[in-house]
């Protein structure tokens, strides 16, 4: 039992090291098989990152205006992940927006340069996140909201691996270790993490967020299959960003109407 628990801890460290810039033990074993299994803890990584961002935001609001605190927290969040998911959103927007064929879309998504579609999408995503958080920051539930949004969005993104084909070039992709299909256990851990953490919020809001996440996953999966025939690592980053934004929208609607 202890050996199994230690193995799971090592998988979590791999996930934390892959999806964030946080340091992990240097002796953490690595293999493509382990990295693939580590995807089950993508949601748990969200718990850690969301908690850190909530802690920073709470401290900043004690000494700074709310809007400045939100801005600095967003900067901190970008530093935590190295803008990993924002980069995916940008590349996906450029590829699908600018490519007329599947091959052209995949080629554009691999290009490190940012085009008009990507730039516009990134600006709107960051601006939208700032505006939404600026409205939510005064809520007594802001800590739970951040943790839930960070966790739910990452869990949903990672579940796309379970039943979608990977369409990028495996030899050159940074997401190669995650390209293999997930096991039922991997999927179960992601779902359980999302559900349990979302229940930190009032039941009505939690149910609304979970149902919205399920609906988004279904529509986003269908959309990706039509445009790309599957997913790439960039699509997972885009899914994370979109679910996080949608979560803030649902939270704001719920707070506004509950008041």
C-alpha positions in Angstrom: 0.0 0.0 0.0 2.8 2.4 0.9 4.6 1.6 -2.3 1.5 2.3 -4.3 0.9 5.6 -2.5 4.5 6.6 -3.2 4.1 5.8 -6.9 1.0 8.0 -7.1 2.9 10.8 -5.3 5.6 10.5 -8.0 2.9 10.7 -10.7 1.5 13.9 -9.1 5.0 15.4 -9.0 5.4 14.7 -12.7 2.1 16.3 -13.5 3.0 19.3 -11.3 6.4 19.7 -13.1 4.9 19.3 -16.6 1.9 21.7 -16.1 3.6 24.3 -14.0 6.9 26.0 -13.2 6.8 24.8 -9.6 9.9 22.8 -8.5 9.6 19.1 -7.9 12.0 16.6 -6.3 15.0 16.0 -8.7 14.9 12.3 -8.1 11.3 11.9 -9.4 11.4 9.0 -11.9 10.4 9.8 -15.5 9.1 7.6 -18.3 6.6 8.2 -21.1 4.3 5.7 -19.4 4.5 7.4 -16.1 4.0 10.8 -17.7 0.9 9.5 -19.5 -0.5 8.2 -16.2 0.4 11.5 -14.5 -2.3 13.2 -16.6 -4.8 11.9 -14.1 -3.6 14.5 -11.6 -4.0 17.5 -13.9 -7.0 18.5 -11.9 -5.1 18.2 -8.6 -2.5 20.4 -10.1 -5.3 22.9 -10.5 -6.0 22.7 -6.8 -2.4 23.6 -6.0 -2.2 26.5 -8.5 -5.7 27.8 -7.6 -4.9 27.8 -3.9 -1.6 29.7 -4.5 -3.4 32.3 -6.6 -6.2 32.6 -4.1 -3.6 33.1 -1.3 -1.8 35.8 -3.4 -5.0 37.6 -4.3 -6.2 37.6 -0.7 -3.0 39.1 0.5 -2.9 41.7 -2.2 -6.4 42.9 -1.6 -5.4 43.8 2.0 -3.0 46.5 0.7 -4.0 47.3 -2.8 -7.2 48.2 -4.7 -9.1 45.2 -5.9 -8.5 45.7 -9.6 -4.7 46.0 -9.1 -4.8 42.9 -6.9 -6.5 41.0 -9.6 -4.0 42.1 -12.3 -1.0 41.1 -10.1 -2.6 37.8 -9.3 -3.1 37.1 -13.0 0.6 38.0 -13.6 1.5 35.5 -10.8 -0.7 32.8 -12.4 1.0 33.3 -15.8 4.4 32.9 -14.1 3.2 29.8 -12.3 2.4 28.0 -15.6 4.7 29.8 -18.0 1.6 30.9 -19.9 1.4 27.2 -20.9 -2.3 27.1 -21.5 -2.6 30.6 -22.9 0.0 29.6 -25.5 -2.2 26.6 -26.5 -5.3 28.8 -26.8 -3.4 31.3 -29.0 -1.9 28.5 -31.3 -5.3 26.8 -31.7 -7.0 30.1 -32.6 -4.4 30.8 -35.2 -4.5 27.3 -36.7 -8.2 26.8 -36.9 -8.9 30.5 -37.8 -6.2 30.8 -40.5 -6.1 27.3 -42.0 -8.5 26.1 -44.7 -7.3 22.5 -44.7 -6.4 20.1 -41.9 -2.7 20.0 -42.9 -2.5 23.8 -43.0 -4.2 24.1 -39.6 -1.8 21.8 -38.0 1.2 23.5 -39.6 0.0 26.9 -38.4 -0.5 25.6 -34.9 3.1 24.4 -34.8 4.4 27.9 -35.9 5.8 29.8 -32.9 4.7 33.1 -34.4 1.4 34.7 -33.3 -1.1 35.7 -36.0 -4.1 37.9 -35.9 -6.5 35.2 -34.8 -4.2 34.2 -32.0 -3.4 37.7 -30.8 -7.1 38.7 -30.8 -8.1 35.6 -28.9 -5.4 36.0 -26.3 -6.2 39.6 -25.7 -9.9 38.9 -25.3 -9.3 35.9 -23.0 -7.0 37.9 -20.7 -9.2 40.9 -20.7 -12.3 38.8 -20.1 -10.6 37.0 -17.2 -9.6 40.4 -15.7 -13.1 41.9 -16.0 -14.8 38.8 -14.5 -12.4 38.4 -11.6 -12.7 42.1 -10.9 -16.4 41.5 -10.4 -15.9 38.3 -8.3 -13.1 39.5 -6.1 -15.4 41.1 -3.5 -17.3 37.8 -3.0 -16.8 36.0 0.2 -16.4 32.8 -1.9 -13.5 34.1 -4.1 -11.0 31.7 -2.7 -13.2 28.7 -3.4 -14.1 30.1 -6.8 -10.5 30.3 -7.9 -9.7 26.8 -6.7 -12.8 25.4 -8.4 -12.2 27.2 -11.7 -8.5 26.2 -11.8 -9.4 22.6 -11.0 -12.5 22.1 -13.1 -11.0 23.6 -16.2 -7.9 21.4 -16.0 -9.9 18.3 -15.3 -12.2 18.9 -18.3 -9.3 19.6 -20.6 -7.5 16.4 -19.6 -10.6 14.2 -20.1 -10.4 14.9 -23.8 -7.5 12.5 -24.1 -9.7 9.7 -23.1 -11.9 9.3 -26.2 -10.3 11.5 -28.9 -7.5 10.7 -31.3 -4.2 12.7 -31.2 -3.6 14.3 -34.5 -0.3 16.1 -34.1 3.2 14.9 -35.1 4.2 12.7 -32.2 8.0 13.0 -32.9 8.0 16.8 -32.5 5.2 17.4 -30.0 5.8 18.5 -26.5 2.6 16.7 -25.5 3.8 13.3 -26.9 3.8 11.6 -23.4 0.1 12.5 -23.0 -1.0 11.4 -26.5 -1.8 7.8 -25.5 -5.4 7.0 -24.5 -6.3 7.3 -20.9 -7.3 4.4 -18.8 -10.7 4.2 -17.0 -8.8 4.9 -13.8 -7.2 8.0 -15.2 -10.6 9.3 -16.2 -12.2 8.4 -12.9 -9.6 10.3 -10.9 -10.1 13.4 -13.1 -13.9 13.3 -12.7 -13.7 12.6 -9.0 -11.3 15.5 -8.5 -13.5 17.9 -10.4 -16.7 16.9 -8.6 -15.3 16.9 -5.1 -13.5 20.2 -5.5 -16.5 21.9 -7.1 -18.6 20.9 -4.1 -16.7 23.6 -2.1 -19.3 26.0 -3.6 -23.0 26.0 -2.8 -24.7 23.0 -4.3 -26.8 24.9 -6.8 -23.7 26.7 -8.2 -21.7 23.5 -8.1 -24.3 21.6 -10.1 -24.5 24.5 -12.6 -20.8 24.5 -13.1 -20.6 20.7 -13.6 -23.4 20.6 -16.1 -21.9 23.5 -18.0 -18.6 21.7 -18.0 -20.1 18.5 -19.4 -22.0 20.5 -22.1 -18.8 22.3 -23.1 -16.8 19.1 -23.3 -19.4 17.6 -25.6 -19.6 20.6 -27.9 -15.9 21.3 -27.9 -15.1 17.6 -28.7 -17.6 17.7 -31.6 -16.1 21.0 -32.9 -12.5 19.7 -32.7 -13.4 16.4 -34.5 -14.9 18.5 -37.4 -12.0 20.9 -37.6 -9.0 18.7 -36.8 -10.2 15.1 -36.6 -9.0 15.0 -33.0 -7.0 17.0 -30.5 -3.5 18.4 -30.1 -1.7 19.7 -27.0 -2.7 23.2 -27.9 -6.4 22.1 -27.9 -6.1 20.9 -24.3 -4.6 24.3 -23.3 -7.4 26.1 -25.1 -10.0 23.9 -23.4 -8.6 24.8 -20.0 -8.7 28.5 -20.7 -12.2 28.4 -22.1 -13.6 26.3 -19.2 -12.0 28.7 -16.7 -13.6 31.7 -18.4 -17.0 30.0 -18.7 -16.8 29.1 -15.0 -16.3 32.7 -14.0 -19.3 33.7 -16.1 -21.5 31.1 -14.4 -20.2 32.2 -11.0 -21.0 35.8 -11.7 -24.5 35.0 -13.0 -25.2 32.9 -9.9 -24.0 35.6 -7.5 -25.9 38.4 -9.3 -29.2 36.5 -9.3 -28.8 35.1 -5.8 -28.4 38.6 -4.5 
